[in-house]
């Protein structure tokens, strides 16, 4: 059993060329880093979409959130200075059996790929940013509620909030983040609380229990 992430950038046609290039560069850097830290592979396709296979399903939600926050924190220097994220990503997680070619994910098959691909298609109509599909309907129903709440929470994240969540997902401590961002630990703690990090942690813990 594996987890498959199928995703696309939200409203990418509105990004100017330089900003889109920067967002894609950030994603590629995250793919490389995540692949070294986890047993995972990723590929970009269609210019603004990507797919990944994560061999340990319990890592899927943490990785999905890391990719999301990495994109949210990208600043568009061509636009008027703002703390509101310009870019965002829509991610569908499919968990199940799969046959895949590590050198050609697009040619792979199996229920995890079907779950992920079909879910992403339906998310566009439902205006959702993060969803999960498995063969277990009880699991699907539980995380449908949880991920809807997470979507609502993430919609309120500023670039600064997303930045802090991103580094927390990477396992960094408050003081480490404060030193990196040249802020006080108290400021980082406030951002963490405002972004709902405690609730995110609870959801990640529950995801690990289930998978």
LUMTIVO-521108 format. One record per residue: residue in three letters; x, y, z of N, C-alpha, C in turn. Coordinates in steps of 0.001 Angstrom, whole numbers, padded with zeros to 6 digits, always signed. Layout:
BEGIN
alaXYZXYZXYZ;...
This chain:
BEGIN
unk+000846-001197+000000+000000+000000+000000+000882+001249+000000;unk+000517+002212-000824+001274+003465-000923+000301+004644-000919;unk+000851+005833-000786+000065+007061-000936+000494+007756-002221;unk-000467+008208-002984-000197+008962-004205-000772+010362-004039;unk+000063+011356-004268-000389+012747-004263-000522+013209-005698;unk-001687+013726-006053-001884+014356-007355-002308+015787-007076;unk-001650+016750-007704-001872+018144-007318-001705+019095-008488;unk-002287+020284-008328-002055+021353-009296-002051+022694-008578;unk-001405+023660-009202-001379+025004-008656-002738+025664-008896;unk-003231+026358-007891-004539+027010-007984-004417+028318-008763;unk-005261+028464-009805-005285+029696-010612-003912+030096-011145;unk-003142+029118-011581-001771+029404-012024-001723+030299-013266;unk-002806+030350-014029-002814+031200-015227-002744+032681-014877;unk-003058+033002-013622-002995+034405-013203-001592+034804-012740;unk-000688+033828-012586+000671+034145-012148+001454+034735-013320;unk+002271+035738-013052+003158+036189-014120+004268+035154-014296;unk+004957+035206-015431+005923+034170-015781+007031+034014-014755;unk+007540+035127-014254+008633+035081-013289+008183+034419-011981;unk+006957+034748-011557+006450+034179-010306+006183+032680-010459;unk+005589+032281-011572+005341+030858-011817+006653+030082-011826;unk+007660+030658-012445+008978+030008-012491+009531+029826-011084;unk+009353+030843-010234+009843+030776-008856+009101+029705-008060;unk+007782+029639-008223+006978+028638-007512+007394+027224-007927;unk+007577+027009-009227+007978+025688-009718+009374+025311-009231;unk+010252+026298-009122+011593+026048-008603+011524+025617-007137;unk+010671+026280-006362+010485+025919-004955+009967+024485-004844;unk+009001+024128-005684+008462+022768-005663+009541+021738-005994;unk+010328+022011-007005+011387+021071-007391+012392+020884-006256;unk+012723+021969-005569+013646+021876-004441+013043+021045-003312;unk+011732+021215-003084+011060+020419-002057+011010+018949-002454;unk+010746+018667-003722+010729+017277-004185+012066+016604-003897;unk+013142+017292-004214+014479+016732-003999+014735+016481-002518;unk+014380+017457-001684+014618+017338-000243+013765+016230+000373;unk+012485+016194+000008+011576+015182+000564+011995+013784+000132;unk+012434+013646-001113+012859+012344-001625+014062+011804-000853;unk+014888+012716-000334+016056+012300+000448+015676+011937+001877;unk+014628+012584+002389+014214+012373+003779+013211+011230+003919;unk+012446+010973+002861+011413+009942+002880+011594+009042+001649;unk+010915+007918+001657+010946+007035+000493+009855+007510-000455;unk+010182+008504-001274+009173+009147-002125+009789+009610-003436;unk+008954+009685-004471+009374+010187-005779+008300+011134-006304;unk+008722+012160-007063+007797+013155-007593+008115+013471-009047;unk+007096+013942-009743+007304+014415-011107+006341+015565-011397;unk+006811+016553-012147+005969+017654-012622+005397+017288-013979;unk+004178+017746-014267+003613+017542-015597+002645+018674-015921;unk+002395+018886-017179+001490+019931-017679+001890+021326-017234;unk+003094+021501-016751+003565+022834-016397+003159+023332-015032;unk+001952+022967-014550+001508+023480-013259+000944+022384-012361;unk+001245+021117-012669+000719+019995-011890+001854+019064-011494;unk+001616+018258-010473+002633+017279-010093+001990+016052-009473;unk+002763+014992-009431+002308+013748-008823+003471+013131-008054;unk+003157+012503-006933+004196+011873-006132+003723+010565-005553;unk+004655+009647-005354+004375+008373-004705+005152+008345-003397;unk+004447+008104-002298+005056+008026-000973+004855+006615-000462;unk+005936+005906-000268+005845+004477+000058+005299+004203+001452;unk+005446+005152+002376+004867+005005+003709+003687+005966+003825;unk+002446+005458+003721+001265+006331+003701+001141+007278+004886;unk+001659+006890+006058+001499+007761+007230+002224+009099+007063;unk+003176+009170+006118+003902+010423+005875+003159+011356+004918;unk+002091+010871+004300+001468+011595+003192+000921+012958+003570;unk+000220+013057+004692-000390+014346+005054+000672+015360+005435;unk+001688+014938+006177+002767+015852+006555+003486+016384+005314;unk+003723+015503+004346+004392+015914+003109+003493+016848+002302;unk+002209+016533+002233+001267+017388+001502+001238+018791+002105;unk+001212+018875+003427+001197+020184+004091+002516+020923+003906;unk+003603+020178+003894+004908+020812+003669+004961+021426+002271;unk+004467+020706+001273+004440+021238-000090+003516+022450-000184;unk+002375+022359+000491+001412+023468+000458+002002+024730+001073;unk+002613+024595+002255+003174+025774+002917+004399+026314+002182;unk+005142+025424+001533+006291+025881+000736+005822+026797-000383;unk+004672+026470-000975+004104+027286-002047+003481+028562-001492;unk+002748+028445-000389+002085+029611+000203+003071+030704+000607;unk+004265+030303+001016+005219+031299+001527+006046+031985+000433;unk+005833+031594-000824+006577+032238-001912+006045+033654-002121;unk+006925+034616-002103+006552+036033-002249+006689+036447-003714;unk+005660+037086-004235+005719+037623-005595+006272+039049-005524;unk+007532+039207-005828+008195+040512-005714+007700+041526-006738;unk+006969+041061-007766+006467+041968-008791+005175+042660-008359;unk+004537+042143-007322+003285+042726-006864+003510+043617-005649;unk+002524+044441-005368+002591+045313-004198+002808+044466-002951;unk+003666+044939-002068+004008+044180-000868+002750+043834-000082;unk+002608+042537+000208+001435+042049+000930+001814+040792+001686;unk+001111+040529+002777+001356+039316+003555+000342+038233+003207;unk-000439+038479+002150-001440+037496+001708-000816+036604+000639;unk-000863+035272+000797-000266+034382-000205-000860+034594-001598;unk-000006+034546-002596-000449+034677-003982-000678+033300-004584;unk+000214+032378-004303+000132+031025-004857-000475+030061-003839;unk-001101+029021-004359-001633+027955-003506-001656+026679-004342;unk-001844+025554-003667-001835+024284-004367-003005+023427-003891;unk-003566+022679-004808-004679+021767-004535-004100+020346-004558;unk-004262+019592-003469-003630+018272-003365-004641+017200-002992;unk-004675+016129-003773-005507+014963-003485-004597+013806-003074;unk-004907+013198-001936-004147+012055-001453-004959+010785-001691;unk-004397+009848-002428-005025+008547-002634-004174+007479-001973;unk-004796+006636-001172-004046+005576-000477-004620+004220-000845;unk-003741+003322-001300-004175+001992-001713-003041+001254-002402;unk-003400+000195-003090-002411-000577-003835-002049+000163-005126;unk-000850-000084-005628-000428+000582-006868+000752-000142-007491;unk+000773-000137-008814+001935-000596-009582+002515+000655-010229;unk+003796+000886-010013+004355+002111-010565+005805+001932-010991;unk+006167+002773-011958+007526+002821-012480+008178+004075-011920;unk+009217+003930-011126+009843+005076-010487+010404+006082-011495;unk+010667+005633-012709+011204+006523-013738+010105+007113-014623;unk+008887+006642-014434+007765+007136-015257+006468+007015-014467;unk+006287+007897-013490+005099+007835-012635+003817+007971-013458;unk+003875+008800-014502+002691+009048-015323+002166+007784-015996;unk+003013+006785-016144+002615+005533-016778+002179+004484-015760;unk+002123+004855-014487+001797+003918-013424+000296+003761-013265;unk-000092+002739-012484-001512+002416-012359-001802+001857-010965;unk-003083+001643-010694-003489+001072-009420-004495+001950-008710;unk-005126+001398-007647-006215+002127-006990-005755+003436-006352;unk-004535+003483-005830-004056+004724-005217-003997+005849-006247;unk-003575+005532-007471-003530+006529-008547-004942+006934-008961;unk-005854+005957-009044-007231+006266-009422-007898+007139-008362;unk-007732+006741-007088-008316+007530-005999-007826+008975-006043;unk-006533+009140-006202-005935+010474-006177-006371+011327-007359;unk-006313+010750-008565-006668+011499-009765-008129+011905-009811;unk-009029+010974-009489-010462+011261-009517-010849+012270-008433;unk-010199+012152-007284-010491+013087-006191-010081+014499-006562;unk-008924+014641-007207-008489+015981-007609-009490+016604-008571;unk-010008+015838-009488-010995+016353-010447-012231+016883-009720;unk-012709+016137-008713-013914+016568-007993-013637+017768-007091;unk-012398+017889-006605-012039+019008-005725-012157+020342-006433;unk-011879+020378-007728-011945+021627-008477-013369+022174-008468;unk-014347+021277-008553-015754+021694-008551-016214+022090-007147;unk-015653+021431-006133-016074+021665-004751-015254+022754-004055;unk-014267+023300-004760-013401+024352-004228-012671+023902-002953;unk-012178+022669-002974-011396+022144-001860-009916+022185-002217;unk-009060+022247-001192-007620+022334-001427-006874+021071-000987;unk-007486+020280-000097-006816+019081+000406-007850+018002+000707;unk-007700+016837+000069-008668+015754+000261-007966+014406+000285;unk-008672+013427+000843-008147+012069+000966-009171+011069+000469;unk-008692+010016-000222-009569+008942-000673-008866+007612-000478;unk-009573+006673+000199-009077+005313+000379-010228+004358+000047;unk-009986+003069+000203-011054+002088-000043-011959+001928+001175;unk-011616+002576+002288-012387+002473+003527-013254+003720+003692;unk-014562+003561+003578-015454+004730+003632-015493+005384+005008;unk-015315+004589+006079-015277+005191+007418-014086+006136+007546;unk-012947+005694+007019-011747+006545+007031-011967+007781+006181;unk-012569+007590+005022-012844+008729+004130-013734+009759+004811;unk-014767+009284+005480-015704+010194+006133-015050+010943+007293;unk-014215+010229+008064-013530+010882+009180-012636+012018+008681;unk-011829+011729+007673-010879+012742+007224-011512+013782+006304;unk-012678+013491+005772-013391+014519+005009-013715+015691+005925;unk-014179+015388+007125-014501+016432+008098-013231+017144+008554;unk-012206+016356+008934-010957+016940+009448-010268+017821+008423;unk-010210+017347+007182-009510+018108+006144-010297+019336+005709;unk-011620+019289+005847-012417+020494+005580-012093+021584+006603;unk-011956+021167+007875-011554+022118+008903-010152+022652+008632;unk-009252+021770+008211-007888+022194+007908-007874+023177+006741;unk-008692+022930+005734-008813+023863+004609-009224+025254+005097;unk-010220+025281+005990-010703+026562+006513-009615+027275+007291;unk-008840+026501+008042-007739+027075+008816-006660+027634+007896;unk-006264+026839+006899-005191+027236+005982-005568+028448+005138;unk-006847+028631+004860-007290+029788+004084-006983+031096+004807;unk-006805+031031+006125-006542+032235+006919-005049+032474+007118;unk-004200+031543+006654-002765+031712+006852-002213+032852+006016;unk-001410+033676+006632-000650+034689+005910+000631+034047+005405;unk+001404+034784+004626+002704+034269+004185+003572+033964+005407;unk+003534+034860+006410+004340+034666+007622+003898+033424+008392;unk+002594+033185+008476+002085+032002+009170+002498+030728+008446;unk+002330+030729+007131+002687+029563+006329+004175+029248+006458;unk+004987+030301+006538+006429+030144+006671+006784+029418+007973;unk+006130+029829+009068+006387+029196+010356+005907+027745+010359;unk+004718+027498+009827+004204+026129+009751+005132+025250+008917;unk+005639+025791+007824+006559+025059+006953+007781+024571+007740;unk+008397+025461+008490+009601+025077+009238+009277+024140+010402;unk+008115+024305+011009+007695+023371+012059+007489+021968+011480;unk+006913+021892+010286+006716+020599+009622+008045+019922+009303;unk+009073+020729+009135+010412+020195+008885+011114+019762+010176;unk+010435+019972+011311+010975+019527+012583+011811+020547+013328;unk+011788+021803+012877+012579+022838+013538+011890+023337+014800;unk+012685+023770+015770+012174+024328+017024+011959+025836+016865;unk+011186+026393+017801+010865+027825+017742+012119+028694+017650;unk+013109+028425+018502+014301+029255+018511+015087+029137+017205;unk+015116+027952+016642+015791+027765+015354+015112+028596+014268;unk+013781+028589+014279+013028+029363+013292+013247+030856+013519;unk+013238+031252+014784+013462+032662+015127+014827+033130+014630;unk+015844+032301+014827+017190+032662+014367+017231+032750+012843;unk+016578+031816+012175+016572+031794+010709+015867+033011+010128;unk+014732+033371+010722+013911+034472+010201+014258+035820+010830;unk+015205+035793+011752+015632+037016+012446+014458+037692+013157;unk+013757+036876+013899+012640+037328+014716+012844+036811+016136;unk+012073+037317+017076+012163+036816+018440+011413+035486+018553;unk+011793+034693+019554+011087+033434+019771+009625+033701+020115;unk+009373+034783+020841+007999+035144+021208+007150+035425+019966;unk+007755+036086+018978+007028+036388+017733+006697+035101+016978;unk+007639+034178+016953+007401+032895+016281+006313+032110+017002;unk+006336+032152+018325+005315+031456+019115+003931+032021+018837;unk+003823+033335+018704+002539+033961+018393+002033+033546+017024;unk+002938+033519+016038+002550+033089+014690+002087+031636+014700;unk+002796+030820+015470+002467+029391+015552+001058+029193+016116;unk+000770+029911+017187-000550+029789+017806-001643+030329+016894;unk-001375+031459+016246-002365+032070+015355-002682+031164+014163;unk-001679+030404+013728-001863+029517+012573-002535+028201+012941;unk-002725+027950+014255-003385+026715+014673-002484+025490+014636;unk-001215+025696+014965-000260+024580+014902-000662+023419+015813;unk-001221+023697+016975-001627+022623+017885-002667+021723+017224;unk-003626+022336+016536-004664+021551+015851-004073+020767+014679;unk-003127+021368+013963-002459+020670+012863-001727+019440+013396;unk-001045+019591+014511-000330+018475+015122-001275+017339+015506;unk-002428+017691+016060-003415+016667+016441-003885+015887+015223;unk-004117+016596+014123-004559+015932+012902-003470+015028+012340;unk-002231+015499+012351-001114+014678+011878-000951+013431+012743;unk-001142+013578+014036-001050+012437+014951-002142+011415+014644;unk-003344+011889+014415-004466+010988+014098-004200+010281+012766;unk-003671+010997+011796-003350+010410+010495-002331+009283+010669;unk-001330+009504+011497-000322+008481+011760-000912+007263+012455;unk-001896+007484+013330-002556+006368+014012-003322+005488+013027;unk-003979+006121+012082-004829+005390+011130-003996+004643+010089;unk-002912+005285+009640-002126+004681+008557-000775+004140+009024;
